Every structure is written in structure tokens, then in C-alpha cells.
Amino acid sequence: MAIVHLKSGKPEAERKDDDAKVRAVVEATLSDIEERGDAAIRDLSKKFDNYAPESFRLTQSEIDAAMQKVSTRDMQDIEFAQDQIRRFAQAQRASMTDVEVETLPGVVLGHKNIPVQSVGCYVPGGKFPMVASAHMSVLTASVAGVPRIIASAPPVDGGPHPAIVAAMHKGGAHEIYVMGGIQAVGAMAIGTETIDPVHMLVGPGNAFVAEAKRQLFGRVGIDLFAGPTETMVIADNTVDAELCATDLLGQAEHGYNSPACMITNDRQLAEDTLAEIERILDMLPTAETARTSWEDYGDMILCDTYDEMLEVANDMAYEHVQIMTDRDDWFLENMHSYGALFLGPRTNVANGDKVIGTNHTLPTKKAGRYTGGLWVGKFLKTHSYQKITTDEAATTIGEYGSRLCMLEGFVGHAEQCNIRVRRYGRKNVPYGTAAE
């Protein structure tokens, strides 16, 4: 096996140091929110966003005023994107059916899919106002039937971002707040004097937001650990360097710590792409951010075979995986750890981010090994139920249950079964004696 790293990012030890610093800041901030509530939110908003309105929640008139600032074309584009996302979410919801089955005569088992009762949706908006994130979280929760959806995004230019507010409102948010970062997810999860806490937090964010969600998990549910965006290009000589470089930098511009990786079995393509990246960075308006991400978190990995490319990709388990090869469907069949796949040169990650209809809130930092991305099913809880409808079934299940409880030494458990056997079937089963 010959896997060569033609370019590597920061050593893992340095990345862990960065993570430790973030953890400490988040822990202190969440503790402050818990102790001081609204006062802490106001202080944090002043400090980080220079924003301290009378109320962080927008009134209906403020929502209307913000939406009036959105141009007709932008509103049409938002509506088009939401239509695509709604269609796919509705198809996903329709695939999740309630179940009821009679496993034995008189024994009925089932499950119901019940919406989470309140959800807080975070929409990033610091460096870039992430209008699309409102579609992905708010709209998908709405399709799932969540009865209370609150949404929050940081202020932009001293106030609510009109397009984000429009997307939240049209997506189905019941409450809209103008708060950013740790204070937003902390307020929604912990609650304050003026904000009722939610049962679940969703939405992407920077490293601080992702860490806040991690620390809040357990107090509330979360969708997944969605930290700084990751993109991977898997390519062979069927595509050119310009396409590969564009797809890598298109995601590296998200932030200063957005990993971008290319895996290829073509050395010439690898070297050409490295050169093309430098050419594009010289003219890209967001080059300051993209260059830092590429220098610190960029990787170029050269493999001998497609099997090696697959092995490396599955091990890294990146969020976005753009596949442009002569065997895209083979990768689709064999990839098992990733956020989302983008197959073929005609598609790209930006399509998935903004408009095509799949959800862009996806697992990062190898979480794709154990979870997929945000989808309508994340807002649904599958709860089971049981029902016994005949005396015969109560007796049969009771006898088995009693013996199995006694096998483990649970006498009280066994008596729950025995009393049913006595009442609905055979008589005279002594207390604490397994039914024969």
C-alpha cells in the first residue's frame, strides 16, 4: 500500500490544544448563562455582537419590517429553495410509518413516531449570514410536526438579517430571536426569565457553538455534532484541476478552521490541483479565510488504487464528500462513513448547502461513523407500546415472563407476571413462585 500525503494540515496535537481552549470558554459561558439568565445574555451580546435591544425576540411587526427589506428576487429564491427542501423532507416523513403487529394471538406490539415538542434552531450569521440553515432546521422541524419551533441568529450590521428572518418565518418558526453564538444556544437550552427552554437544539455553527451543544447534550437533545465544515474531493483523471481546486476552496472559505482534503490516484492531477489552488487564492475575494483554512487544515493525499482511496475516505469520515471518478456508483455502494455524498462533476457541495433539497446540517469530526445528518426523522421520537387482549395471551406471556424474572432473581418482577397468570389463567400460583 502506498498512501502519500503531498500536503498536510496542522498536527493533531495542535488541533487538540485549540479544542481544549474552546471547551474552557464554553463551560464558563454556559455557567454564567445558568446563573444570570437574561443579564448574561445581554452582556454577552453587547461584548460579541455590540447588540443590546430591549427584547431579543422579534415582534410580528419587526418580522414584517425585516421581510419588507428582502428584494422580490431574493424572496423568490428563498421560496424555491424551501420548496425543494420541503418536498424531500415530506418524502422522508412519508417513509416513516407507525407500526402495529400481532406477534402472537392476543399480543399486540407497536410504535408511534411522535414529534419532539420544542426545538431551538440555531442559524449561523457571523462571517456569512447562513440563510440556508434556516430552511434546513426550521422547515424540516415544521414538516416533522414540531409544535414549538424557536429560531435564533446573530445580528448582522446591528440588527436582524432580513433574509434570515424571512427564511425563519416562511419555514415555520413560532419565535424568532436575534442572538448569536454560545449565548444563543445556551439561552434556548437552559432558558432565561424571558425564554422557555427547549427540548432539543439543532443547527450548525462554529467551534464554540458545536462545543456548547456537546456540553448541553443530555440536558437537551441535539441533532449531531456539526462543527466547522469539512469537505473532501475524491477524484481521478476523469476531471481537471480547476474543478477540484474550486470545490476545495468553495468550502474552505467557511472559516479559518475548515478542513479540506483531496484524495486521488493521479499524481499529475494532485500537483496541478495544488498549483490551481494557489492561482485561485490570488483572486478569490474570500482568500484570507480560505488560504488560512487550506494552509492549516488542508490535505492532499495520493493513493495507488481506488480501494486505498475508499479506505482513507471511510477512515476520515468527512462531512461533505465530492466524488468525481469513473466509478462514482462504486463509491456510493461502498462508502459507509460520511455526512453526504455529491456524485459526479455536475453536482457540488454548494448545491446541497443551499438549494437542491437535501439537508446541509451534517456530521463532522468523524461523527459520520455513527450518525447521519439532520433530517425530518431527527425531530421524531419512535416510542413503542404493548397491549395484551386475551386471557390466553396474558397467561402464556406471564408464565414465560415469571420464569425469566426468577432466572435473574427479580422476585417482584416475577410477581407482576404471576398475578396476571392467577387472574387470567391458572390459579393458585404462590407469591414469589415462578409459574410452572
GIJO-V252987 format. One record per backbone hydrogen bond with DSSP energy under -1.0 kcal/mol. CO is the residue of the C=O (numbers start at 1). NH is the residue of the N-H. Records with the same first field share a line. If there is no record, write none. Layout:
# GIJO-V252987
CO = NH, NH
This chain:
# GIJO-V252987
4 = 302
7 = 300
11 = 15
12 = 16
13 = 17
14 = 18
15 = 19
16 = 20
17 = 21
18 = 22
19 = 23
20 = 24
21 = 25
22 = 26
23 = 27
24 = 28
25 = 29
26 = 30
27 = 31
28 = 32
29 = 33
30 = 34
31 = 35
32 = 36
33 = 37
36 = 39
37 = 41
38 = 42
39 = 43
40 = 44
41 = 45
42 = 46
43 = 47
44 = 48
45 = 49, 51
56 = 178
59 = 63
60 = 64
61 = 65
62 = 66
63 = 67
64 = 68
66 = 69
67 = 70
71 = 75
72 = 76
73 = 77
74 = 78
75 = 79
76 = 80
77 = 81
78 = 82
79 = 83
80 = 84
81 = 85
82 = 86
83 = 87
84 = 88
85 = 89
86 = 90
87 = 91
88 = 92
89 = 93
90 = 94
93 = 96
99 = 111
101 = 109
104 = 107
106 = 389
107 = 103
108 = 387
109 = 101
110 = 385
111 = 99
112 = 383
114 = 381
118 = 199
119 = 150
120 = 202
121 = 152
124 = 130
129 = 131
130 = 133
131 = 134
132 = 136
133 = 137
134 = 138, 139
137 = 141
138 = 142
139 = 143
140 = 144
141 = 146
148 = 119
149 = 174, 175
150 = 121
151 = 177
152 = 123
159 = 156
161 = 165
162 = 166
163 = 167
164 = 168
165 = 169
166 = 170
167 = 171
168 = 173
175 = 151
176 = 58
177 = 153
180 = 184
181 = 185
182 = 186
183 = 187
184 = 188
185 = 189
186 = 190
187 = 191
188 = 198
195 = 192
199 = 221
200 = 120
201 = 223
202 = 122
206 = 210
207 = 211
208 = 212
209 = 213
210 = 214
211 = 215
212 = 216
213 = 217
216 = 219, 220
220 = 218
221 = 201
224 = 226
225 = 364
230 = 320
231 = 261
232 = 322
233 = 263
234 = 324
236 = 239
240 = 244
241 = 245
242 = 246
243 = 247
244 = 248
245 = 249
246 = 250
248 = 252
249 = 253
251 = 254
259 = 231
260 = 299
261 = 233
262 = 301
263 = 235
264 = 303
266 = 270
267 = 271
268 = 272
269 = 273
270 = 274
271 = 275
272 = 276
273 = 277
274 = 278
275 = 279
276 = 280
277 = 281
278 = 282
280 = 283, 284
284 = 287
286 = 290
287 = 291
288 = 292
289 = 293
290 = 294
291 = 295
292 = 296
293 = 297
294 = 298
296 = 10
297 = 260
299 = 262
300 = 6, 7
301 = 264
302 = 4
305 = 309
306 = 310
307 = 311
308 = 312
309 = 313
310 = 314
311 = 315
312 = 316
313 = 317
318 = 339
319 = 340
320 = 232
321 = 342
322 = 234
323 = 344
324 = 236
327 = 331
328 = 332
329 = 333
330 = 334
331 = 335
340 = 321
342 = 323
344 = 347
348 = 352
349 = 353
350 = 354
351 = 355, 356
361 = 374
364 = 367
366 = 369
367 = 370, 371
375 = 378
376 = 379
377 = 380
379 = 116
381 = 114
383 = 112
385 = 110
387 = 108
390 = 394
391 = 395
392 = 396
393 = 397
394 = 398
395 = 399
396 = 400
397 = 401
398 = 402
399 = 403
400 = 404
401 = 405
402 = 406
403 = 407
405 = 410
409 = 411
410 = 414
411 = 415
412 = 416
413 = 417
414 = 418
415 = 419
417 = 421
418 = 422
419 = 423
420 = 424
421 = 425
430 = 433
